[in-house]
């Protein structure tokens, strides 16, 4: 009996010392607000709107002009660098603005200039000049847990409500396809109340560290008010983007050159997989880093640099977070066999080029002046650039290249790897099959 009493006493004491009191619990939020408020600003963006109404005369003698007028919108921002005056906010807060004003915590109003914007992540960097700025301490978003308390600070609905502090918990991480499938989204979902005007404001942990930039809300129906579903850009992504914006005014992203899709239940059965995890390659672009690195359509990407890949949105974010010319390790599943490829990334093309669909066009010629496709015995030539030296060697559409020098050509992949070793002016020798007959052709590449 005495042993049981001792155990109960020990449990009671442990709970008493481990559980914070109401005052201690509240103090964590009070201190976070004190740390965060001076580093959060209100942003007023002014945009000139062209009045396109035709000029007309009233029968009462009043003349209505088609004058331009100025529209103002309100958002929030966070001071990242007090010395240099850098402030991070959302792209949609300052996009196309003719003038930007920043209102500090002490009501000081400053003019701001745009340093760089990135619509694909909805981030922007603006700059002010002041010797009285307070910068935030940035944390990391990689260690955030669902259920963790967070604090949001911003200016919902207007300047009269600036530096509003709200609290909630992290509801989910890794949310994508919230705003657009074209964007790079890896949102933190939380239920701290944010509303129009909070865009670009701070999401803080209870250590007062910036862990996200608030950017969007989900509302049921037509209401623009908070419904308990808010989204913030993770600070790790913010850091990656803002470094490029500050240094170059634009963001450089890695590019693999593939078309991808998620694996559904039917694909899982056909491919004999254990789960939906991974991303299926539906196409590998011609002359892309993926093709040069050995990836093929039907491959399943399972991981990038020892990070598991569960879906296409995650893969897109992982690749874009890397920089051009960096070599990454890709774990793939091909014909039920696992392997790892080392691939050097290219530079992500413009959004216009990506949307146009011209990046994988077969009318692009390689260094030999050919456009080729896979064939069961090598690669088949589907087009020849007439002005190239290859076009003068009586090499034709339908010819099959089975060897280059002593290198056997089994696929477009081995073909591209082989010709990548050649330069203009080199002598090359091809073994070609035409109508079942083999012949060699040697000539200078020009």
C-alpha positions as CSV (number, residue, x, y, z in Angstrom):
1,X,0.0,0.0,0.0
2,X,2.8,2.4,0.9
3,X,4.5,1.6,-2.4
4,X,1.3,2.6,-4.3
5,X,1.0,5.8,-2.3
6,X,4.6,6.7,-3.1
7,X,4.0,6.1,-6.8
8,X,0.9,8.3,-6.8
9,X,2.8,11.0,-4.9
10,X,5.6,10.9,-7.5
11,X,3.1,11.1,-10.4
12,X,1.4,14.1,-8.8
13,X,4.7,15.9,-8.3
14,X,5.8,15.1,-11.8
15,X,2.6,16.5,-13.3
16,X,2.8,19.6,-11.1
17,X,6.3,20.5,-12.2
18,X,5.9,19.4,-15.8
19,X,2.6,21.1,-16.7
20,X,2.8,24.9,-17.0
21,X,0.4,27.1,-15.1
22,X,-2.1,29.3,-16.9
23,X,0.2,32.3,-16.4
24,X,3.2,30.4,-17.7
25,X,1.3,29.2,-20.7
26,X,0.0,32.7,-21.5
27,X,3.5,34.2,-21.0
28,X,4.8,32.2,-24.0
29,X,2.3,34.0,-26.3
30,X,3.0,37.4,-24.7
31,X,6.7,37.1,-25.3
32,X,6.2,35.9,-28.8
33,X,4.0,38.9,-29.6
34,X,6.6,41.3,-28.0
35,X,9.3,39.8,-30.2
36,X,7.3,39.6,-33.4
37,X,5.4,42.9,-33.4
38,X,8.3,45.3,-34.0
39,X,9.5,43.2,-37.0
40,X,6.1,43.1,-38.7
41,X,5.0,46.0,-41.0
42,X,1.9,47.1,-42.8
43,X,2.3,47.6,-46.6
44,X,0.2,50.0,-48.6
45,X,0.4,49.3,-52.4
46,X,-0.8,52.0,-54.8
47,X,-1.8,51.2,-58.3
48,X,-3.0,53.5,-61.0
49,X,-6.2,52.2,-62.7
50,X,-7.0,53.3,-66.2
51,X,-10.6,54.4,-66.5
52,X,-11.6,53.0,-69.9
53,X,-15.1,54.5,-69.9
54,X,-15.7,56.7,-73.0
55,X,-15.9,60.4,-72.4
56,X,-19.4,61.7,-72.7
57,X,-21.4,64.8,-71.9
58,X,-24.4,64.9,-69.6
59,X,-27.6,66.7,-70.6
60,X,-27.3,68.5,-67.4
61,X,-24.0,70.1,-68.4
62,X,-21.6,67.9,-66.5
63,X,-18.6,66.5,-68.4
64,X,-17.4,63.1,-67.2
65,X,-13.7,62.5,-67.9
66,X,-12.1,59.2,-68.5
67,X,-9.4,60.1,-65.9
68,X,-7.2,57.5,-64.2
69,X,-7.7,56.8,-60.5
70,X,-5.5,55.4,-57.8
71,X,-6.4,52.2,-56.0
72,X,-4.9,51.2,-52.6
73,X,-4.5,47.7,-51.2
74,X,-3.2,46.6,-47.8
75,X,-0.9,43.7,-46.9
76,X,1.8,42.9,-44.4
77,X,5.5,42.2,-44.4
78,X,8.3,41.0,-42.1
79,X,11.7,42.7,-41.7
80,X,14.5,40.2,-42.5
81,X,17.4,42.5,-42.4
82,X,17.3,45.7,-40.3
83,X,20.7,47.0,-41.5
84,X,19.9,46.8,-45.3
85,X,16.1,47.4,-44.9
86,X,15.0,44.1,-46.6
87,X,11.4,43.2,-46.0
88,X,9.7,40.0,-47.3
89,X,6.1,39.9,-48.3
90,X,3.8,38.2,-50.8
91,X,4.1,38.9,-54.5
92,X,0.4,39.6,-54.8
93,X,0.7,42.4,-52.2
94,X,3.0,44.5,-54.3
95,X,2.5,43.1,-57.8
96,X,2.2,45.9,-60.5
97,X,2.3,48.5,-57.7
98,X,3.2,52.1,-58.8
99,X,4.1,53.1,-55.3
100,X,4.6,51.2,-52.0
101,X,4.5,52.6,-48.5
102,X,5.5,50.7,-45.3
103,X,4.1,51.5,-41.9
104,X,6.3,50.4,-39.0
105,X,5.1,49.3,-35.5
106,X,5.8,52.8,-34.2
107,X,3.6,54.3,-36.9
108,X,6.5,55.6,-38.9
109,X,5.7,55.6,-42.7
110,X,8.4,54.9,-45.2
111,X,8.6,54.6,-49.0
112,X,9.7,51.2,-50.3
113,X,11.2,49.9,-53.6
114,X,10.8,46.4,-55.0
115,X,14.0,44.4,-55.1
116,X,12.6,41.3,-56.7
117,X,9.4,39.3,-57.1
118,X,8.7,35.6,-57.7
119,X,5.0,34.9,-58.7
120,X,5.6,31.1,-58.7
121,X,6.2,31.1,-54.9
122,X,4.1,34.3,-54.3
123,X,7.1,36.0,-52.6
124,X,8.7,39.4,-53.0
125,X,11.4,41.4,-51.4
126,X,11.1,45.2,-50.9
127,X,13.5,47.6,-49.3
128,X,13.2,50.7,-47.1
129,X,15.8,53.1,-45.7
130,X,15.7,53.6,-41.9
131,X,18.0,53.3,-38.9
132,X,15.2,52.2,-36.6
133,X,14.2,48.8,-37.9
134,X,13.9,45.6,-35.9
135,X,14.5,42.4,-37.7
136,X,13.0,39.0,-37.0
137,X,14.9,35.8,-36.1
138,X,14.2,33.1,-38.6
139,X,13.7,29.5,-37.5
140,X,13.3,26.4,-39.6
141,X,10.1,24.8,-40.9
142,X,11.6,21.4,-41.4
143,X,10.9,20.4,-37.8
144,X,7.4,21.7,-37.4
145,X,4.9,19.3,-36.1
146,X,1.1,19.0,-36.6
147,X,-0.5,20.2,-33.3
148,X,2.3,22.7,-32.5
149,X,1.2,26.2,-31.4
150,X,1.9,29.1,-33.7
151,X,1.2,32.9,-33.7
152,X,0.2,35.0,-36.6
153,X,0.8,38.8,-36.8
154,X,-0.5,41.1,-39.5
155,X,-2.9,43.8,-40.6
156,X,-6.3,42.2,-41.3
157,X,-8.9,44.4,-43.0
158,X,-7.1,47.7,-42.6
159,X,-4.5,49.9,-40.8
160,X,-6.9,50.4,-37.9
161,X,-6.3,46.7,-37.1
162,X,-2.6,46.6,-37.8
163,X,-0.4,44.3,-35.7
164,X,-3.2,42.0,-34.8
165,X,-1.9,38.9,-33.0
166,X,-3.8,35.6,-33.2
167,X,-2.9,32.1,-32.2
168,X,-3.6,28.6,-33.3
169,X,-2.1,25.2,-34.1
170,X,-0.5,23.7,-37.2
171,X,-3.2,21.7,-38.8
172,X,-1.1,20.1,-41.6
173,X,2.2,20.5,-43.5
174,X,3.1,20.0,-47.2
175,X,-0.2,21.3,-48.6
176,X,-0.1,21.8,-52.4
177,X,-2.5,22.7,-55.2
178,X,-4.1,25.3,-53.0
179,X,-3.8,28.4,-55.2
180,X,-2.5,27.0,-58.5
181,X,-1.0,23.7,-59.8
182,X,1.5,25.9,-61.6
183,X,2.9,27.4,-58.4
184,X,5.5,25.9,-56.1
185,X,3.3,25.2,-53.0
186,X,4.4,23.4,-49.9
187,X,2.1,25.3,-47.4
188,X,1.9,25.1,-43.7
189,X,-1.8,24.8,-42.9
190,X,-2.9,26.4,-39.6
191,X,-6.0,27.7,-37.8
192,X,-4.6,31.0,-36.4
193,X,-7.1,33.6,-37.6
194,X,-5.8,35.4,-40.7
195,X,-7.8,37.6,-43.1
196,X,-7.4,39.9,-46.1
197,X,-4.5,42.2,-45.1
198,X,-2.6,39.4,-43.3
199,X,-1.0,38.4,-46.6
200,X,2.8,38.6,-46.2
201,X,2.7,38.7,-42.4
202,X,4.5,36.5,-39.9
203,X,3.8,33.0,-38.7
204,X,5.9,32.5,-35.5
205,X,6.6,29.6,-33.2
206,X,6.5,30.1,-29.5
207,X,10.2,30.8,-29.4
208,X,9.4,34.0,-31.4
209,X,11.1,32.6,-34.6
210,X,9.7,33.2,-38.0
211,X,8.6,29.8,-39.4
212,X,6.3,31.0,-42.3
213,X,4.8,33.8,-44.3
214,X,1.0,33.9,-44.3
215,X,-0.3,34.0,-47.8
216,X,-3.8,32.5,-48.3
217,X,-7.0,31.4,-46.6
218,X,-9.7,28.9,-47.5
219,X,-13.2,30.1,-47.0
220,X,-16.4,28.2,-47.3
221,X,-18.5,29.9,-50.0
222,X,-18.2,33.5,-51.0
223,X,-17.0,34.9,-47.7
224,X,-13.6,36.5,-47.6
225,X,-13.3,36.0,-43.9
226,X,-11.3,33.5,-41.9
227,X,-12.9,30.0,-41.5
228,X,-10.1,28.4,-39.6
229,X,-8.0,27.3,-42.6
230,X,-5.0,29.4,-43.3
231,X,-1.8,28.8,-45.3
232,X,1.7,30.0,-44.9
233,X,4.8,29.6,-47.0
234,X,7.5,27.6,-45.0
235,X,10.4,29.7,-43.9
236,X,12.9,27.2,-45.5
237,X,11.3,27.9,-48.9
238,X,11.3,31.6,-48.1
239,X,15.0,31.6,-47.4
240,X,15.8,29.8,-50.6
241,X,13.7,32.3,-52.7
242,X,14.7,35.5,-51.0
243,X,18.4,34.8,-51.3
244,X,18.1,34.7,-55.0
245,X,15.8,37.8,-55.1
246,X,18.2,39.8,-53.1
247,X,21.3,38.7,-55.0
248,X,19.9,38.5,-58.5
249,X,16.4,40.0,-58.5
250,X,15.0,36.7,-59.8
251,X,14.9,33.0,-58.7
252,X,17.0,30.3,-60.4
253,X,15.6,26.8,-60.1
254,X,16.8,23.3,-61.0
255,X,15.1,21.5,-63.9
256,X,14.9,17.8,-64.7
257,X,12.9,17.9,-67.9
258,X,10.2,15.3,-67.4
259,X,6.4,15.0,-67.4
260,X,5.1,13.4,-64.2
261,X,2.0,12.1,-62.7
262,X,0.8,10.6,-59.4
263,X,0.3,6.9,-59.0
264,X,-3.4,5.9,-58.5
265,X,-4.8,2.6,-57.3
266,X,-5.1,1.1,-60.8
267,X,-1.5,2.0,-61.6
268,X,-0.4,0.5,-58.3
269,X,-1.9,-2.8,-59.3
270,X,-0.6,-2.9,-62.9
271,X,2.9,-1.9,-61.7
272,X,2.8,-4.3,-58.8
273,X,3.6,-1.7,-56.3
274,X,3.1,-1.8,-52.5
275,X,1.7,1.7,-52.2
276,X,0.9,5.0,-54.0
277,X,4.3,6.5,-53.0
278,X,6.5,7.6,-55.8
279,X,6.0,9.5,-59.1
280,X,5.6,8.0,-62.5
281,X,7.5,9.5,-65.5
282,X,5.0,9.8,-68.4
283,X,7.6,11.5,-70.6
284,X,11.3,12.4,-70.7
285,X,12.1,15.5,-72.7
286,X,14.5,15.3,-75.6
287,X,18.1,16.5,-74.7
288,X,16.9,17.2,-71.1
289,X,19.0,16.6,-68.0
290,X,16.7,13.6,-67.3
291,X,17.4,12.0,-70.7
292,X,21.1,12.6,-70.5
293,X,21.1,11.2,-67.0
294,X,19.4,8.0,-68.0
295,X,15.8,8.4,-66.9
296,X,13.2,6.8,-69.1
297,X,9.4,7.0,-69.5
298,X,7.7,4.5,-67.1
299,X,10.4,4.9,-64.5
300,X,9.1,5.6,-61.0
301,X,11.0,8.2,-58.9
302,X,11.1,7.1,-55.3
303,X,13.5,9.5,-53.7
304,X,15.7,12.6,-54.2
305,X,18.9,13.0,-52.2
306,X,17.7,10.5,-49.6
307,X,14.3,12.2,-49.2
308,X,11.3,10.0,-50.0
309,X,9.1,11.2,-52.8
310,X,5.4,10.6,-52.3
311,X,3.7,12.7,-55.0
312,X,4.3,14.9,-58.0
313,X,3.9,18.2,-56.1
314,X,6.6,17.1,-53.6
315,X,8.9,16.1,-56.5
316,X,8.4,19.5,-58.2
317,X,9.3,21.3,-55.0
318,X,12.4,19.2,-54.3
319,X,13.8,19.7,-57.8
320,X,13.0,23.4,-57.9
321,X,14.7,23.9,-54.5
322,X,18.0,22.7,-56.0
323,X,20.1,25.0,-58.2
324,X,21.0,24.6,-61.8
325,X,24.2,22.6,-62.5
326,X,23.9,20.8,-59.1
327,X,24.1,17.0,-59.3
328,X,21.3,15.1,-57.4
329,X,20.9,11.5,-56.5
330,X,17.6,10.0,-57.8
331,X,16.3,6.7,-56.6
332,X,14.1,5.0,-59.2
333,X,12.1,1.8,-59.7
334,X,12.4,0.4,-63.2
335,X,10.8,-2.9,-64.1
336,X,10.5,-3.7,-60.4
337,X,14.2,-3.2,-59.8
338,X,15.6,-0.3,-57.7
339,X,18.6,1.7,-58.8
340,X,20.1,5.2,-58.2
341,X,21.1,7.7,-60.8
342,X,23.3,10.8,-60.5
343,X,21.9,13.6,-62.6
344,X,23.1,17.1,-63.2
345,X,20.2,19.5,-63.2
346,X,19.6,22.1,-65.9
347,X,18.1,25.6,-65.5
348,X,14.3,25.8,-65.3
349,X,12.9,27.4,-68.5
350,X,10.5,30.3,-68.4
351,X,6.9,29.6,-67.5
352,X,5.9,30.6,-71.1
353,X,8.2,28.0,-72.6
354,X,6.9,25.3,-70.2
355,X,3.3,26.1,-70.9
356,X,3.8,26.2,-74.6
357,X,4.8,22.6,-74.7
358,X,7.6,23.2,-77.2
359,X,10.4,21.9,-74.9
360,X,9.9,18.3,-76.0
361,X,9.4,19.0,-79.7
362,X,10.9,16.3,-81.9
363,X,11.9,18.9,-84.5
364,X,14.9,19.9,-82.4
365,X,18.1,18.7,-84.0
366,X,21.1,17.4,-82.1
367,X,24.8,18.2,-82.8
368,X,24.8,15.7,-85.7
369,X,21.7,17.3,-87.3
370,X,19.4,14.4,-86.4
371,X,16.1,14.0,-84.6
372,X,15.9,10.4,-83.4
373,X,13.6,8.1,-81.5
374,X,14.0,4.7,-79.8
375,X,14.0,1.6,-82.0
376,X,14.2,-2.0,-81.1
377,X,17.7,-2.3,-82.6
378,X,19.1,1.2,-81.9
379,X,17.7,4.7,-82.7
380,X,15.7,5.5,-85.8
381,X,16.3,8.8,-87.6
382,X,13.0,10.6,-87.9
383,X,14.4,13.8,-89.4
384,X,17.6,15.2,-90.8
385,X,18.7,18.9,-90.8
386,X,19.3,19.6,-94.4
387,X,22.0,22.2,-93.9
388,X,24.0,19.9,-91.6
389,X,26.9,17.8,-92.9
390,X,24.9,14.7,-92.0
391,X,22.3,15.8,-94.6
392,X,25.0,15.7,-97.3
393,X,26.0,12.1,-96.5
394,X,22.8,10.5,-98.0
395,X,21.6,9.7,-94.5
396,X,17.8,9.5,-94.6
397,X,14.7,9.4,-92.5
398,X,14.2,5.8,-91.5
399,X,17.8,4.9,-91.2
400,X,18.7,3.1,-87.9
401,X,21.9,4.0,-86.1
402,X,23.2,0.9,-84.2
403,X,26.7,2.0,-83.4
404,X,28.9,5.1,-83.2
405,X,32.5,4.2,-83.4
406,X,32.9,1.2,-81.2
407,X,29.9,2.2,-79.0
408,X,26.8,0.1,-79.5
409,X,23.7,2.3,-79.6
410,X,20.7,0.6,-77.8
411,X,18.5,3.6,-77.0
412,X,18.2,7.4,-77.3
413,X,19.8,7.5,-73.9
414,X,23.0,5.7,-75.0
415,X,22.9,7.7,-78.2
416,X,22.8,11.0,-76.4
417,X,25.6,10.0,-74.0
418,X,27.8,9.0,-76.9
419,X,27.3,12.1,-79.1
420,X,27.8,14.3,-76.0
421,X,31.5,13.5,-76.2
422,X,31.7,15.0,-79.7
423,X,32.2,18.6,-80.8
424,X,31.9,20.5,-84.1
425,X,34.8,19.6,-86.3
426,X,35.3,16.1,-84.9
427,X,35.2,13.1,-87.2
428,X,32.4,10.6,-86.4
429,X,31.7,7.2,-87.8
430,X,28.2,5.8,-87.7
431,X,27.0,2.2,-88.4
432,X,23.6,2.5,-90.1
433,X,21.0,-0.1,-91.0
434,X,18.9,0.6,-94.0
435,X,16.4,-1.9,-95.5
436,X,18.2,-4.7,-93.5
437,X,21.6,-3.8,-94.8
438,X,24.4,-2.4,-92.7
439,X,27.0,0.2,-93.8
440,X,29.4,2.7,-92.1
441,X,29.5,6.4,-92.7
442,X,32.4,8.6,-91.5
443,X,32.4,12.4,-91.8
444,X,33.2,15.7,-90.1
445,X,30.6,17.2,-87.8
446,X,29.6,20.6,-88.9
